[in-house]
Amino acid sequence: MKITKAVVGLAAVAAALAFAPFASAGTNEGFVLDKAEYQPGEAIKLAYDATANCEGRASSNGFVNRYSSEFELDAPNVLRATASAVQVAGRYTAEMICGGQPISRTFEVVHAQGSDLFFLGSGEVEAGGDVSVMKTKQSICGDVATSPGFTAPIELKYESQNLRIGNGKAVDVPGVYEVQMICKGQPVLQQLVVKAKAAKAPKPVPAPITEKPKAKAKAPIIKPKGAPQTGGGGTA
């Protein structure tokens, strides 16, 4: 029993140290992520030491809504924030300015194969835009996804490699919506962000066409008749 408690205690210490990368005083390595791989929608934890002098929030096209939360001080001198991983699998880069220098960290979003997971082609779309719902062929989810953010339920009826895919449209009202599928008798949810359409630049108004004023006809030059000295008449 003592061995079990010791093992548990060591595991807890290891877990605590796993996301405490600033043990060496005086080091300035910018910010770090808690892991290298995340599931779609999973929380991403970020941190940096106060001496790193990082600015603002972290940004990444692998974050839902592009940016992390605001960093908050976690005693004694570590600042922490969170972000959510996007729904699309791939390799992404998170960036911040720390100590006046750009710092980047890479991470991956991966899909669990053979699970009850389903995912969206993109977790963020424009109002009225296209929405894709996907699942692996080994998934135990059904074939219909529903959401108040869809104009109609989406049926997954197309196949591509190891995926089943369904396509539909987002509603015109911006907001955050839940997407649901029934997986082994239980509802499984994903998040869909419908953002407002980007404002279109107004078309330039062409300048009015003005007619050029017509040139006035020149009056004919009439030379008077007179003495030869004036250049008119006959010779003397």
C-alpha positions as CSV (number, residue, x, y, z in Angstrom):
1,M,0.0,0.0,0.0
2,K,2.9,2.4,0.8
3,I,4.4,1.7,-2.7
4,T,1.1,2.5,-4.3
5,K,0.9,5.9,-2.4
6,A,4.5,6.7,-3.4
7,V,3.8,5.9,-7.0
8,V,0.7,8.1,-7.0
9,G,2.6,10.9,-5.3
10,L,5.4,10.8,-7.9
11,A,2.9,10.8,-10.7
12,A,1.2,13.9,-9.2
13,V,4.6,15.7,-8.9
14,A,5.5,14.7,-12.5
15,A,2.2,16.1,-13.8
16,A,2.7,19.3,-11.9
17,L,6.2,19.7,-13.4
18,A,5.1,18.8,-16.9
19,F,3.6,22.3,-17.3
20,A,6.1,24.2,-15.1
21,P,8.9,24.8,-17.7
22,F,10.4,27.8,-15.9
23,A,12.3,26.1,-13.1
24,S,15.6,27.7,-14.0
25,A,15.7,31.3,-12.9
26,G,17.0,33.8,-15.4
27,T,15.9,31.8,-18.5
28,N,13.8,33.6,-21.1
29,E,12.4,31.1,-23.6
30,G,9.2,32.9,-24.3
31,F,5.9,31.0,-24.0
32,V,5.1,27.3,-24.1
33,L,2.2,25.0,-24.7
34,D,1.3,22.2,-22.4
35,K,1.3,19.5,-25.2
36,A,2.3,18.9,-28.8
37,E,-1.0,17.3,-29.9
38,Y,-4.7,18.1,-29.3
39,Q,-8.0,16.7,-30.2
40,P,-10.5,19.0,-32.1
41,G,-12.0,21.4,-29.6
42,E,-9.6,20.4,-26.8
43,A,-8.3,23.1,-24.4
44,I,-4.8,24.3,-25.2
45,K,-2.9,25.6,-22.1
46,L,-0.3,28.3,-22.6
47,A,2.2,29.8,-20.1
48,Y,5.2,32.1,-19.8
49,D,7.5,33.4,-17.1
50,A,7.0,37.0,-16.1
51,T,10.6,37.7,-17.0
52,A,9.9,36.8,-20.6
53,N,8.0,40.1,-21.1
54,C,5.5,38.7,-23.5
55,E,2.9,41.0,-25.0
56,G,-0.8,40.6,-25.3
57,R,-2.4,37.3,-26.3
58,A,-1.1,34.3,-28.3
59,S,-2.5,34.0,-31.9
60,S,-2.8,31.0,-34.2
61,N,-4.9,29.8,-37.0
62,G,-5.1,26.6,-35.0
63,F,-7.1,28.4,-32.3
64,V,-10.9,28.8,-32.4
65,N,-11.5,32.6,-32.7
66,R,-7.8,33.0,-33.6
67,Y,-6.6,34.2,-30.2
68,S,-6.0,32.8,-26.7
69,S,-7.7,34.2,-23.6
70,E,-5.9,37.0,-21.7
71,F,-2.9,35.8,-19.7
72,E,-3.4,35.9,-15.9
73,L,-0.8,35.7,-13.2
74,D,-0.5,32.4,-11.5
75,A,1.8,32.8,-8.4
76,P,4.6,33.2,-8.0
77,N,5.6,34.5,-11.5
78,V,4.0,32.5,-14.2
79,L,1.2,33.8,-16.5
80,R,-1.3,31.4,-18.0
81,A,-4.0,31.4,-20.6
82,T,-6.1,28.9,-22.6
83,A,-7.3,28.5,-26.2
84,S,-9.5,25.9,-28.0
85,A,-8.1,23.7,-30.8
86,V,-9.9,24.1,-34.2
87,Q,-11.9,21.2,-35.6
88,V,-9.6,20.7,-38.7
89,A,-6.7,18.3,-38.3
90,G,-3.3,19.7,-39.2
91,R,-0.1,21.2,-38.0
92,Y,-0.4,24.8,-36.7
93,T,1.8,27.5,-35.2
94,A,1.1,29.7,-32.2
95,E,2.9,33.1,-32.0
96,M,3.6,35.8,-29.5
97,I,6.0,38.7,-29.1
98,C,8.2,38.1,-26.1
99,G,11.1,40.3,-25.1
100,G,10.6,42.3,-28.3
101,Q,11.1,39.2,-30.4
102,P,8.6,37.0,-32.3
103,I,8.3,33.5,-30.6
104,S,6.5,30.6,-32.2
105,R,5.4,27.1,-31.1
106,T,4.1,24.4,-33.3
107,F,1.4,21.9,-32.4
108,E,-0.9,19.4,-34.1
109,V,-4.7,18.8,-34.1
110,V,-5.4,15.1,-34.6
111,H,-8.6,13.1,-34.9
112,A,-9.1,10.0,-32.8
113,Q,-9.7,7.1,-35.2
114,G,-12.4,4.5,-34.5
115,S,-14.0,6.6,-31.7
116,D,-17.4,8.2,-31.4
117,L,-15.9,11.5,-32.5
118,F,-17.4,13.5,-35.3
119,F,-16.0,16.9,-36.4
120,L,-16.7,19.9,-38.5
121,G,-14.8,20.9,-41.7
122,S,-14.4,24.3,-40.0
123,G,-15.5,25.4,-36.6
124,E,-16.0,29.0,-37.8
125,V,-17.9,30.0,-40.9
126,E,-19.5,33.2,-42.2
127,A,-23.3,33.7,-41.9
128,G,-25.0,31.8,-44.7
129,G,-21.7,30.0,-45.5
130,D,-21.0,26.3,-46.3
131,V,-20.8,23.8,-43.4
132,S,-19.2,20.4,-43.6
133,V,-19.7,17.6,-41.0
134,M,-17.4,14.6,-41.0
135,K,-16.8,11.4,-39.1
136,T,-14.5,8.4,-39.5
137,K,-16.0,5.2,-41.1
138,Q,-15.3,3.4,-37.8
139,S,-17.3,6.0,-35.9
140,I,-20.3,4.8,-33.8
141,C,-22.2,8.1,-34.5
142,G,-25.3,8.2,-36.7
143,D,-25.5,9.8,-40.1
144,V,-27.4,13.0,-39.3
145,A,-26.1,16.1,-37.6
146,T,-28.5,18.8,-36.3
147,S,-27.9,22.3,-35.0
148,P,-29.8,25.6,-34.6
149,G,-26.8,27.0,-36.6
150,F,-27.8,24.9,-39.7
151,T,-30.6,25.9,-42.1
152,A,-31.5,22.2,-42.1
153,P,-30.2,18.9,-40.7
154,I,-27.0,17.6,-42.5
155,E,-26.9,14.0,-43.6
156,L,-23.5,12.4,-43.9
157,K,-23.9,10.5,-47.2
158,Y,-20.6,11.1,-49.1
159,E,-17.5,9.1,-48.7
160,S,-13.8,10.1,-49.0
161,Q,-11.0,7.8,-48.0
162,N,-11.7,7.0,-44.4
163,L,-14.4,9.6,-43.9
164,R,-18.2,10.1,-44.3
165,I,-19.1,13.7,-45.1
166,G,-22.2,15.8,-45.2
167,N,-22.6,19.4,-46.5
168,G,-25.1,22.1,-45.6
169,K,-25.5,25.8,-44.9
170,A,-25.1,28.0,-41.8
171,V,-27.9,30.3,-40.7
172,D,-27.7,34.1,-41.3
173,V,-27.6,35.0,-37.6
174,P,-24.1,35.2,-36.1
175,G,-23.5,33.4,-32.9
176,V,-22.1,30.3,-31.2
177,Y,-24.2,27.1,-31.9
178,E,-24.0,23.5,-30.7
179,V,-23.9,20.8,-33.3
180,Q,-25.2,17.4,-32.2
181,M,-25.0,13.8,-33.4
182,I,-26.3,10.7,-31.6
183,C,-23.4,8.3,-30.9
184,K,-24.2,5.0,-29.4
185,G,-27.5,6.4,-28.1
186,Q,-25.9,9.4,-26.5
187,P,-25.8,13.0,-27.8
188,V,-22.3,14.2,-28.7
189,L,-21.7,18.0,-29.2
190,Q,-19.3,20.2,-31.2
191,Q,-19.2,23.9,-31.4
192,L,-19.9,26.0,-34.5
193,V,-19.1,29.7,-34.6
194,V,-21.2,31.7,-37.2
195,K,-19.6,35.1,-37.7
196,A,-21.0,38.1,-39.4
197,K,-20.2,38.5,-43.1
198,A,-17.3,40.8,-43.9
199,A,-18.5,44.2,-45.1
200,K,-18.1,44.6,-48.8
201,A,-16.2,47.6,-50.0
202,P,-18.5,50.0,-51.8
203,K,-18.2,50.0,-55.5
204,P,-16.5,53.2,-56.8
205,V,-19.0,55.7,-58.3
206,P,-17.8,56.6,-61.8
207,A,-17.3,60.3,-62.4
208,P,-20.1,61.9,-64.5
209,I,-19.3,62.2,-68.2
210,T,-19.3,65.8,-69.3
211,E,-19.3,66.9,-72.9
212,K,-16.4,69.0,-73.9
213,P,-17.5,72.5,-75.1
214,K,-17.6,72.7,-78.8
215,A,-15.0,75.1,-80.3
216,K,-16.6,78.3,-81.6
217,A,-16.2,78.7,-85.4
218,K,-13.7,81.4,-86.2
219,A,-15.1,84.5,-87.9
220,P,-13.7,84.9,-91.5
221,I,-11.1,87.6,-91.9
222,I,-12.2,90.2,-94.5
223,K,-9.6,92.5,-95.9
224,P,-10.9,95.9,-97.0
225,K,-10.4,97.1,-100.6
226,G,-8.4,100.3,-101.0
227,A,-5.2,101.8,-102.3
228,P,-2.3,99.5,-103.1
229,Q,-0.5,100.8,-100.0
230,T,-3.1,99.1,-97.9
231,G,-2.8,95.8,-99.7
232,G,-6.2,96.0,-101.3
233,G,-7.5,97.1,-104.8
234,G,-5.6,97.2,-108.1
235,T,-2.3,98.9,-109.0
236,A,-2.2,102.7,-109.6
